[in-house]
Amino acid sequence: VSVPVIAVPTSIGYGASFGGVAALLGMLNSCASNVTVVNIDNGFGAGFVASLINRNAE
C-alpha cells in the first residue's frame, strides 16, 4: 500500500462477527505494509495515529 491505512474493527457486524474479533483478526492477518490496526471500536486511537502520521509528514 503506497499510503498509510488505519484499520478500525467495529463490534457490530453482519453474521458471525464475534464482537469485532473476526474483523480484528482479519486485519491483523493481512500482513500488508503501511497498515495500522487499532483495537475494536477505538476511534480515538485511530485519530491519534492519524495525527502522528500527519505530524511526521510535515
CHARMM internal coordinates of N, CA and C (Angstrom, degrees):
IC EDIT
DIST 1 N 1 CA 1.4527
DIST 1 CA 1 C 1.5215
ANGL 1 N 1 CA 1 C 107.65
DIST 1 C 2 N 1.2977
ANGL 1 CA 1 C 2 N 117.31
DIHE 1 N 1 CA 1 C 2 N 130.64
DIST 2 N 2 CA 1.4655
ANGL 1 C 2 N 2 CA 120.57
DIHE 1 CA 1 C 2 N 2 CA -175.38
DIST 2 CA 2 C 1.5193
ANGL 2 N 2 CA 2 C 113.54
DIHE 1 C 2 N 2 CA 2 C -84.10
DIST 2 C 3 N 1.3148
ANGL 2 CA 2 C 3 N 118.20
DIHE 2 N 2 CA 2 C 3 N -16.06
DIST 3 N 3 CA 1.4676
ANGL 2 C 3 N 3 CA 121.76
DIHE 2 CA 2 C 3 N 3 CA 178.31
DIST 3 CA 3 C 1.5277
ANGL 3 N 3 CA 3 C 108.61
DIHE 2 C 3 N 3 CA 3 C -125.02
DIST 3 C 4 N 1.3425
ANGL 3 CA 3 C 4 N 117.42
DIHE 3 N 3 CA 3 C 4 N 154.96
DIST 4 N 4 CA 1.4698
ANGL 3 C 4 N 4 CA 119.31
DIHE 3 CA 3 C 4 N 4 CA 179.19
DIST 4 CA 4 C 1.5313
ANGL 4 N 4 CA 4 C 112.07
DIHE 3 C 4 N 4 CA 4 C -64.62
DIST 4 C 5 N 1.3168
ANGL 4 CA 4 C 5 N 115.30
DIHE 4 N 4 CA 4 C 5 N 141.13
DIST 5 N 5 CA 1.4632
ANGL 4 C 5 N 5 CA 122.36
DIHE 4 CA 4 C 5 N 5 CA 176.87
DIST 5 CA 5 C 1.5211
ANGL 5 N 5 CA 5 C 107.64
DIHE 4 C 5 N 5 CA 5 C -123.56
DIST 5 C 6 N 1.3313
ANGL 5 CA 5 C 6 N 116.50
DIHE 5 N 5 CA 5 C 6 N 131.57
DIST 6 N 6 CA 1.4624
ANGL 5 C 6 N 6 CA 121.33
DIHE 5 CA 5 C 6 N 6 CA 177.09
DIST 6 CA 6 C 1.5251
ANGL 6 N 6 CA 6 C 107.17
DIHE 5 C 6 N 6 CA 6 C -110.86
DIST 6 C 7 N 1.3206
ANGL 6 CA 6 C 7 N 116.15
DIHE 6 N 6 CA 6 C 7 N 115.91
DIST 7 N 7 CA 1.4619
ANGL 6 C 7 N 7 CA 121.71
DIHE 6 CA 6 C 7 N 7 CA -177.08
DIST 7 CA 7 C 1.5243
ANGL 7 N 7 CA 7 C 109.48
DIHE 6 C 7 N 7 CA 7 C -99.35
DIST 7 C 8 N 1.3389
ANGL 7 CA 7 C 8 N 116.17
DIHE 7 N 7 CA 7 C 8 N 126.11
DIST 8 N 8 CA 1.4614
ANGL 7 C 8 N 8 CA 122.16
DIHE 7 CA 7 C 8 N 8 CA 179.81
DIST 8 CA 8 C 1.5294
ANGL 8 N 8 CA 8 C 108.40
DIHE 7 C 8 N 8 CA 8 C -122.40
DIST 8 C 9 N 1.3344
ANGL 8 CA 8 C 9 N 118.08
DIHE 8 N 8 CA 8 C 9 N 101.87
DIST 9 N 9 CA 1.4612
ANGL 8 C 9 N 9 CA 119.16
DIHE 8 CA 8 C 9 N 9 CA 176.67
DIST 9 CA 9 C 1.5299
ANGL 9 N 9 CA 9 C 110.47
DIHE 8 C 9 N 9 CA 9 C -72.23
DIST 9 C 10 N 1.3200
ANGL 9 CA 9 C 10 N 116.61
DIHE 9 N 9 CA 9 C 10 N 145.29
DIST 10 N 10 CA 1.4618
ANGL 9 C 10 N 10 CA 120.75
DIHE 9 CA 9 C 10 N 10 CA 179.22
DIST 10 CA 10 C 1.5224
ANGL 10 N 10 CA 10 C 110.35
DIHE 9 C 10 N 10 CA 10 C -111.11
DIST 10 C 11 N 1.3132
ANGL 10 CA 10 C 11 N 115.46
DIHE 10 N 10 CA 10 C 11 N 153.09
DIST 11 N 11 CA 1.4634
ANGL 10 C 11 N 11 CA 120.31
DIHE 10 CA 10 C 11 N 11 CA -178.65
DIST 11 CA 11 C 1.5238
ANGL 11 N 11 CA 11 C 112.11
DIHE 10 C 11 N 11 CA 11 C -79.34
DIST 11 C 12 N 1.3286
ANGL 11 CA 11 C 12 N 116.99
DIHE 11 N 11 CA 11 C 12 N -11.16
DIST 12 N 12 CA 1.4633
ANGL 11 C 12 N 12 CA 121.24
DIHE 11 CA 11 C 12 N 12 CA -179.49
DIST 12 CA 12 C 1.5237
ANGL 12 N 12 CA 12 C 108.37
DIHE 11 C 12 N 12 CA 12 C -106.14
DIST 12 C 13 N 1.3174
ANGL 12 CA 12 C 13 N 116.56
DIHE 12 N 12 CA 12 C 13 N 127.63
DIST 13 N 13 CA 1.4552
ANGL 12 C 13 N 13 CA 119.58
DIHE 12 CA 12 C 13 N 13 CA 179.53
DIST 13 CA 13 C 1.5118
ANGL 13 N 13 CA 13 C 110.83
DIHE 12 C 13 N 13 CA 13 C -160.06
DIST 13 C 14 N 1.3066
ANGL 13 CA 13 C 14 N 115.70
DIHE 13 N 13 CA 13 C 14 N 175.93
DIST 14 N 14 CA 1.4531
ANGL 13 C 14 N 14 CA 121.69
DIHE 13 CA 13 C 14 N 14 CA -179.41
DIST 14 CA 14 C 1.5209
ANGL 14 N 14 CA 14 C 109.47
DIHE 13 C 14 N 14 CA 14 C -94.05
DIST 14 C 15 N 1.3036
ANGL 14 CA 14 C 15 N 116.53
DIHE 14 N 14 CA 14 C 15 N 146.34
DIST 15 N 15 CA 1.4526
ANGL 14 C 15 N 15 CA 120.48
DIHE 14 CA 14 C 15 N 15 CA 177.57
DIST 15 CA 15 C 1.5185
ANGL 15 N 15 CA 15 C 111.74
DIHE 14 C 15 N 15 CA 15 C 73.71
DIST 15 C 16 N 1.3062
ANGL 15 CA 15 C 16 N 115.99
DIHE 15 N 15 CA 15 C 16 N -141.43
DIST 16 N 16 CA 1.4644
ANGL 15 C 16 N 16 CA 121.70
DIHE 15 CA 15 C 16 N 16 CA -177.28
DIST 16 CA 16 C 1.5248
ANGL 16 N 16 CA 16 C 109.75
DIHE 15 C 16 N 16 CA 16 C -90.49
DIST 16 C 17 N 1.3263
ANGL 16 CA 16 C 17 N 116.43
DIHE 16 N 16 CA 16 C 17 N 81.04
DIST 17 N 17 CA 1.4709
ANGL 16 C 17 N 17 CA 119.64
DIHE 16 CA 16 C 17 N 17 CA -178.88
DIST 17 CA 17 C 1.5208
ANGL 17 N 17 CA 17 C 111.77
DIHE 16 C 17 N 17 CA 17 C -88.25
DIST 17 C 18 N 1.3266
ANGL 17 CA 17 C 18 N 117.56
DIHE 17 N 17 CA 17 C 18 N -20.04
DIST 18 N 18 CA 1.4606
ANGL 17 C 18 N 18 CA 123.39
DIHE 17 CA 17 C 18 N 18 CA 179.04
DIST 18 CA 18 C 1.5216
ANGL 18 N 18 CA 18 C 112.15
DIHE 17 C 18 N 18 CA 18 C 53.62
DIST 18 C 19 N 1.3229
ANGL 18 CA 18 C 19 N 116.35
DIHE 18 N 18 CA 18 C 19 N 41.98
DIST 19 N 19 CA 1.4609
ANGL 18 C 19 N 19 CA 120.93
DIHE 18 CA 18 C 19 N 19 CA 177.05
DIST 19 CA 19 C 1.5135
ANGL 19 N 19 CA 19 C 113.94
DIHE 18 C 19 N 19 CA 19 C 67.63
DIST 19 C 20 N 1.3078
ANGL 19 CA 19 C 20 N 117.81
DIHE 19 N 19 CA 19 C 20 N 24.67
DIST 20 N 20 CA 1.4589
ANGL 19 C 20 N 20 CA 121.93
DIHE 19 CA 19 C 20 N 20 CA 178.35
DIST 20 CA 20 C 1.5174
ANGL 20 N 20 CA 20 C 114.51
DIHE 19 C 20 N 20 CA 20 C 99.32
DIST 20 C 21 N 1.3180
ANGL 20 CA 20 C 21 N 117.14
DIHE 20 N 20 CA 20 C 21 N -9.56
DIST 21 N 21 CA 1.4701
ANGL 20 C 21 N 21 CA 120.22
DIHE 20 CA 20 C 21 N 21 CA -177.88
DIST 21 CA 21 C 1.5263
ANGL 21 N 21 CA 21 C 110.92
DIHE 20 C 21 N 21 CA 21 C -66.26
DIST 21 C 22 N 1.3298
ANGL 21 CA 21 C 22 N 117.56
DIHE 21 N 21 CA 21 C 22 N -37.70
DIST 22 N 22 CA 1.4709
ANGL 21 C 22 N 22 CA 120.11
DIHE 21 CA 21 C 22 N 22 CA 179.44
DIST 22 CA 22 C 1.5236
ANGL 22 N 22 CA 22 C 110.85
DIHE 21 C 22 N 22 CA 22 C -62.49
DIST 22 C 23 N 1.3418
ANGL 22 CA 22 C 23 N 116.83
DIHE 22 N 22 CA 22 C 23 N -43.96
DIST 23 N 23 CA 1.4682
ANGL 22 C 23 N 23 CA 120.17
DIHE 22 CA 22 C 23 N 23 CA 178.53
DIST 23 CA 23 C 1.5226
ANGL 23 N 23 CA 23 C 111.00
DIHE 22 C 23 N 23 CA 23 C -66.62
DIST 23 C 24 N 1.3263
ANGL 23 CA 23 C 24 N 116.89
DIHE 23 N 23 CA 23 C 24 N -41.22
DIST 24 N 24 CA 1.4654
ANGL 23 C 24 N 24 CA 121.01
DIHE 23 CA 23 C 24 N 24 CA 179.43
DIST 24 CA 24 C 1.5217
ANGL 24 N 24 CA 24 C 111.17
DIHE 23 C 24 N 24 CA 24 C -60.64
DIST 24 C 25 N 1.3176
ANGL 24 CA 24 C 25 N 117.28
DIHE 24 N 24 CA 24 C 25 N -47.30
DIST 25 N 25 CA 1.4646
ANGL 24 C 25 N 25 CA 120.39
DIHE 24 CA 24 C 25 N 25 CA -179.74
DIST 25 CA 25 C 1.5220
ANGL 25 N 25 CA 25 C 111.64
DIHE 24 C 25 N 25 CA 25 C -65.81
DIST 25 C 26 N 1.3172
ANGL 25 CA 25 C 26 N 117.67
DIHE 25 N 25 CA 25 C 26 N -36.31
DIST 26 N 26 CA 1.4631
ANGL 25 C 26 N 26 CA 120.61
DIHE 25 CA 25 C 26 N 26 CA 176.70
DIST 26 CA 26 C 1.5134
ANGL 26 N 26 CA 26 C 111.87
DIHE 25 C 26 N 26 CA 26 C -63.10
DIST 26 C 27 N 1.3283
ANGL 26 CA 26 C 27 N 116.31
DIHE 26 N 26 CA 26 C 27 N -40.32
DIST 27 N 27 CA 1.4666
ANGL 26 C 27 N 27 CA 120.27
DIHE 26 CA 26 C 27 N 27 CA 179.14
DIST 27 CA 27 C 1.5230
ANGL 27 N 27 CA 27 C 111.25
DIHE 26 C 27 N 27 CA 27 C -69.77
DIST 27 C 28 N 1.3256
ANGL 27 CA 27 C 28 N 116.71
DIHE 27 N 27 CA 27 C 28 N -40.44
DIST 28 N 28 CA 1.4624
ANGL 27 C 28 N 28 CA 119.90
DIHE 27 CA 27 C 28 N 28 CA -179.97
DIST 28 CA 28 C 1.5209
ANGL 28 N 28 CA 28 C 111.93
DIHE 27 C 28 N 28 CA 28 C -68.11
DIST 28 C 29 N 1.3158
ANGL 28 CA 28 C 29 N 117.69
DIHE 28 N 28 CA 28 C 29 N -31.29
DIST 29 N 29 CA 1.4653
ANGL 28 C 29 N 29 CA 121.69
DIHE 28 CA 28 C 29 N 29 CA -179.26
DIST 29 CA 29 C 1.5181
ANGL 29 N 29 CA 29 C 113.71
DIHE 28 C 29 N 29 CA 29 C -82.94
DIST 29 C 30 N 1.3334
ANGL 29 CA 29 C 30 N 118.33
DIHE 29 N 29 CA 29 C 30 N -1.08
DIST 30 N 30 CA 1.4658
ANGL 29 C 30 N 30 CA 120.18
DIHE 29 CA 29 C 30 N 30 CA -178.15
DIST 30 CA 30 C 1.5253
ANGL 30 N 30 CA 30 C 112.02
DIHE 29 C 30 N 30 CA 30 C -67.88
DIST 30 C 31 N 1.3188
ANGL 30 CA 30 C 31 N 118.46
DIHE 30 N 30 CA 30 C 31 N -31.76
DIST 31 N 31 CA 1.4707
ANGL 30 C 31 N 31 CA 124.09
DIHE 30 CA 30 C 31 N 31 CA 177.99
DIST 31 CA 31 C 1.5268
ANGL 31 N 31 CA 31 C 112.73
DIHE 30 C 31 N 31 CA 31 C 55.47
DIST 31 C 32 N 1.3119
ANGL 31 CA 31 C 32 N 118.05
DIHE 31 N 31 CA 31 C 32 N 27.19
DIST 32 N 32 CA 1.4614
ANGL 31 C 32 N 32 CA 121.40
DIHE 31 CA 31 C 32 N 32 CA 177.18
DIST 32 CA 32 C 1.5243
ANGL 32 N 32 CA 32 C 109.23
DIHE 31 C 32 N 32 CA 32 C -89.60
DIST 32 C 33 N 1.3262
ANGL 32 CA 32 C 33 N 116.22
DIHE 32 N 32 CA 32 C 33 N 146.30
DIST 33 N 33 CA 1.4623
ANGL 32 C 33 N 33 CA 119.29
DIHE 32 CA 32 C 33 N 33 CA 178.01
DIST 33 CA 33 C 1.5245
ANGL 33 N 33 CA 33 C 109.96
DIHE 32 C 33 N 33 CA 33 C -76.11
DIST 33 C 34 N 1.3151
ANGL 33 CA 33 C 34 N 116.36
DIHE 33 N 33 CA 33 C 34 N 156.52
DIST 34 N 34 CA 1.4711
ANGL 33 C 34 N 34 CA 124.51
DIHE 33 CA 33 C 34 N 34 CA -179.77
DIST 34 CA 34 C 1.5183
ANGL 34 N 34 CA 34 C 113.41
DIHE 33 C 34 N 34 CA 34 C 65.07
DIST 34 C 35 N 1.3322
ANGL 34 CA 34 C 35 N 118.24
DIHE 34 N 34 CA 34 C 35 N 23.64
DIST 35 N 35 CA 1.4571
ANGL 34 C 35 N 35 CA 121.34
DIHE 34 CA 34 C 35 N 35 CA 176.15
DIST 35 CA 35 C 1.5216
ANGL 35 N 35 CA 35 C 108.33
DIHE 34 C 35 N 35 CA 35 C -111.71
DIST 35 C 36 N 1.3293
ANGL 35 CA 35 C 36 N 116.16
DIHE 35 N 35 CA 35 C 36 N 121.75
DIST 36 N 36 CA 1.4572
ANGL 35 C 36 N 36 CA 122.37
DIHE 35 CA 35 C 36 N 36 CA 176.27
DIST 36 CA 36 C 1.5187
ANGL 36 N 36 CA 36 C 107.82
DIHE 35 C 36 N 36 CA 36 C -106.69
DIST 36 C 37 N 1.3244
ANGL 36 CA 36 C 37 N 116.66
DIHE 36 N 36 CA 36 C 37 N 128.80
DIST 37 N 37 CA 1.4594
ANGL 36 C 37 N 37 CA 121.68
DIHE 36 CA 36 C 37 N 37 CA 179.46
DIST 37 CA 37 C 1.5206
ANGL 37 N 37 CA 37 C 108.15
DIHE 36 C 37 N 37 CA 37 C -112.73
DIST 37 C 38 N 1.3356
ANGL 37 CA 37 C 38 N 116.63
DIHE 37 N 37 CA 37 C 38 N 125.47
DIST 38 N 38 CA 1.4589
ANGL 37 C 38 N 38 CA 121.20
DIHE 37 CA 37 C 38 N 38 CA 175.40
DIST 38 CA 38 C 1.5238
ANGL 38 N 38 CA 38 C 108.62
DIHE 37 C 38 N 38 CA 38 C -103.17
DIST 38 C 39 N 1.3172
ANGL 38 CA 38 C 39 N 116.13
DIHE 38 N 38 CA 38 C 39 N 174.36
DIST 39 N 39 CA 1.4561
ANGL 38 C 39 N 39 CA 121.30
DIHE 38 CA 38 C 39 N 39 CA -176.40
DIST 39 CA 39 C 1.5302
ANGL 39 N 39 CA 39 C 111.40
DIHE 38 C 39 N 39 CA 39 C -69.61
DIST 39 C 40 N 1.2949
ANGL 39 CA 39 C 40 N 115.98
DIHE 39 N 39 CA 39 C 40 N 169.34
DIST 40 N 40 CA 1.4631
ANGL 39 C 40 N 40 CA 122.69
DIHE 39 CA 39 C 40 N 40 CA -177.61
DIST 40 CA 40 C 1.5290
ANGL 40 N 40 CA 40 C 109.88
DIHE 39 C 40 N 40 CA 40 C -61.71
DIST 40 C 41 N 1.3335
ANGL 40 CA 40 C 41 N 116.70
DIHE 40 N 40 CA 40 C 41 N 129.52
DIST 41 N 41 CA 1.4687
ANGL 40 C 41 N 41 CA 124.65
DIHE 40 CA 40 C 41 N 41 CA 179.40
DIST 41 CA 41 C 1.5258
ANGL 41 N 41 CA 41 C 113.01
DIHE 40 C 41 N 41 CA 41 C 59.07
DIST 41 C 42 N 1.3142
ANGL 41 CA 41 C 42 N 118.70
DIHE 41 N 41 CA 41 C 42 N 29.48
DIST 42 N 42 CA 1.4667
ANGL 41 C 42 N 42 CA 122.16
DIHE 41 CA 41 C 42 N 42 CA -177.24
DIST 42 CA 42 C 1.5282
ANGL 42 N 42 CA 42 C 110.25
DIHE 41 C 42 N 42 CA 42 C -100.58
DIST 42 C 43 N 1.3135
ANGL 42 CA 42 C 43 N 116.12
DIHE 42 N 42 CA 42 C 43 N 69.04
DIST 43 N 43 CA 1.4618
ANGL 42 C 43 N 43 CA 120.70
DIHE 42 CA 42 C 43 N 43 CA 177.88
DIST 43 CA 43 C 1.5099
ANGL 43 N 43 CA 43 C 112.44
DIHE 42 C 43 N 43 CA 43 C -65.40
DIST 43 C 44 N 1.3442
ANGL 43 CA 43 C 44 N 117.30
DIHE 43 N 43 CA 43 C 44 N -34.32
DIST 44 N 44 CA 1.4618
ANGL 43 C 44 N 44 CA 120.61
DIHE 43 CA 43 C 44 N 44 CA 178.34
DIST 44 CA 44 C 1.5255
ANGL 44 N 44 CA 44 C 110.76
DIHE 43 C 44 N 44 CA 44 C -63.30
DIST 44 C 45 N 1.3267
ANGL 44 CA 44 C 45 N 116.89
DIHE 44 N 44 CA 44 C 45 N -43.92
DIST 45 N 45 CA 1.4596
ANGL 44 C 45 N 45 CA 120.70
DIHE 44 CA 44 C 45 N 45 CA 178.23
DIST 45 CA 45 C 1.5141
ANGL 45 N 45 CA 45 C 112.03
DIHE 44 C 45 N 45 CA 45 C -63.21
DIST 45 C 46 N 1.3285
ANGL 45 CA 45 C 46 N 116.58
DIHE 45 N 45 CA 45 C 46 N -38.00
DIST 46 N 46 CA 1.4642
ANGL 45 C 46 N 46 CA 120.51
DIHE 45 CA 45 C 46 N 46 CA 177.65
DIST 46 CA 46 C 1.5214
ANGL 46 N 46 CA 46 C 110.67
DIHE 45 C 46 N 46 CA 46 C -65.04
DIST 46 C 47 N 1.3250
ANGL 46 CA 46 C 47 N 116.75
DIHE 46 N 46 CA 46 C 47 N -40.70
DIST 47 N 47 CA 1.4648
ANGL 46 C 47 N 47 CA 120.46
DIHE 46 CA 46 C 47 N 47 CA 176.82
DIST 47 CA 47 C 1.5090
ANGL 47 N 47 CA 47 C 112.23
DIHE 46 C 47 N 47 CA 47 C -64.49
DIST 47 C 48 N 1.3248
ANGL 47 CA 47 C 48 N 116.42
DIHE 47 N 47 CA 47 C 48 N -38.06
DIST 48 N 48 CA 1.4617
ANGL 47 C 48 N 48 CA 120.84
DIHE 47 CA 47 C 48 N 48 CA 178.05
DIST 48 CA 48 C 1.5221
ANGL 48 N 48 CA 48 C 110.96
DIHE 47 C 48 N 48 CA 48 C -64.76
DIST 48 C 49 N 1.3305
ANGL 48 CA 48 C 49 N 116.77
DIHE 48 N 48 CA 48 C 49 N -44.17
DIST 49 N 49 CA 1.4638
ANGL 48 C 49 N 49 CA 120.65
DIHE 48 CA 48 C 49 N 49 CA 177.79
DIST 49 CA 49 C 1.5247
ANGL 49 N 49 CA 49 C 110.26
DIHE 48 C 49 N 49 CA 49 C -62.55
DIST 49 C 50 N 1.3323
ANGL 49 CA 49 C 50 N 116.93
DIHE 49 N 49 CA 49 C 50 N -39.85
DIST 50 N 50 CA 1.4649
ANGL 49 C 50 N 50 CA 120.43
DIHE 49 CA 49 C 50 N 50 CA 178.00
DIST 50 CA 50 C 1.5255
ANGL 50 N 50 CA 50 C 111.02
DIHE 49 C 50 N 50 CA 50 C -62.48
DIST 50 C 51 N 1.3386
ANGL 50 CA 50 C 51 N 117.11
DIHE 50 N 50 CA 50 C 51 N -38.65
DIST 51 N 51 CA 1.4701
ANGL 50 C 51 N 51 CA 119.39
DIHE 50 CA 50 C 51 N 51 CA 178.17
DIST 51 CA 51 C 1.5221
ANGL 51 N 51 CA 51 C 111.13
DIHE 50 C 51 N 51 CA 51 C -67.96
DIST 51 C 52 N 1.3332
ANGL 51 CA 51 C 52 N 117.58
DIHE 51 N 51 CA 51 C 52 N -35.96
DIST 52 N 52 CA 1.4716
ANGL 51 C 52 N 52 CA 120.21
DIHE 51 CA 51 C 52 N 52 CA 176.54
DIST 52 CA 52 C 1.5246
ANGL 52 N 52 CA 52 C 111.13
DIHE 51 C 52 N 52 CA 52 C -65.38
DIST 52 C 53 N 1.3270
ANGL 52 CA 52 C 53 N 116.64
DIHE 52 N 52 CA 52 C 53 N -41.78
DIST 53 N 53 CA 1.4656
ANGL 52 C 53 N 53 CA 120.47
DIHE 52 CA 52 C 53 N 53 CA 178.20
DIST 53 CA 53 C 1.5178
ANGL 53 N 53 CA 53 C 110.00
DIHE 52 C 53 N 53 CA 53 C -63.27
DIST 53 C 54 N 1.3254
ANGL 53 CA 53 C 54 N 116.59
DIHE 53 N 53 CA 53 C 54 N -43.35
DIST 54 N 54 CA 1.4632
ANGL 53 C 54 N 54 CA 121.07
DIHE 53 CA 53 C 54 N 54 CA -179.93
DIST 54 CA 54 C 1.5245
ANGL 54 N 54 CA 54 C 111.18
DIHE 53 C 54 N 54 CA 54 C -64.73
DIST 54 C 55 N 1.3185
ANGL 54 CA 54 C 55 N 116.99
DIHE 54 N 54 CA 54 C 55 N -39.92
DIST 55 N 55 CA 1.4640
ANGL 54 C 55 N 55 CA 121.11
DIHE 54 CA 54 C 55 N 55 CA 179.79
DIST 55 CA 55 C 1.5276
ANGL 55 N 55 CA 55 C 111.19
DIHE 54 C 55 N 55 CA 55 C -64.63
DIST 55 C 56 N 1.3315
ANGL 55 CA 55 C 56 N 117.00
DIHE 55 N 55 CA 55 C 56 N -39.99
DIST 56 N 56 CA 1.4645
ANGL 55 C 56 N 56 CA 120.51
DIHE 55 CA 55 C 56 N 56 CA -179.57
DIST 56 CA 56 C 1.5227
ANGL 56 N 56 CA 56 C 112.30
DIHE 55 C 56 N 56 CA 56 C -74.56
DIST 56 C 57 N 1.3238
ANGL 56 CA 56 C 57 N 117.76
DIHE 56 N 56 CA 56 C 57 N -22.04
DIST 57 N 57 CA 1.4629
ANGL 56 C 57 N 57 CA 121.12
DIHE 56 CA 56 C 57 N 57 CA -178.83
DIST 57 CA 57 C 1.5186
ANGL 57 N 57 CA 57 C 112.33
DIHE 56 C 57 N 57 CA 57 C -77.01
DIST 57 C 58 N 1.3229
ANGL 57 CA 57 C 58 N 116.96
DIHE 57 N 57 CA 57 C 58 N -22.66
DIST 58 N 58 CA 1.4688
ANGL 57 C 58 N 58 CA 120.27
DIHE 57 CA 57 C 58 N 58 CA -176.79
DIST 58 CA 58 C 1.5032
ANGL 58 N 58 CA 58 C 112.05
DIHE 57 C 58 N 58 CA 58 C -81.20
END
COOR INIT
IC SEED 1 N 1 CA 1 C
IC BUILD
